[in-house]
Amino acid sequence: MSLTETLEKTSILEQLVEQKDLIVYNDDFNSFDHVIESLIKICGHNSIQAEQCTYIIHHNGKCQVKRGPFKDLMPMCTGLLERGISAEIE
């Protein structure tokens, strides 16, 4: 294996390792409409995707709503928390 191939594989692996998940948790306070609206506004979901995630959150207790680098997910997590929605980055 050449040095270029090794560097390319290392770069790809580093990109994969950097990926994090934005998880939203179920609660007894927020309405479906509020969570759907928040996922659309904060996370850039379309209405169908936001609705599906909201149902998964309700039935499973949590849902991975976004995947990406920590630096991209942090503002989304903060935005959801400011709206009273339980979220964290894993």
Buried (B, 14 or more C-beta within 10 A) or exposed (E): EEEEEEEEEEEEEEEEEEEBBBBBEBEEEBEEEBBBBBBBEBBEBEEEBBBBBBBBBEEEEBBEBBEBEEEEBEEBBEBBEEBEBBBBBE
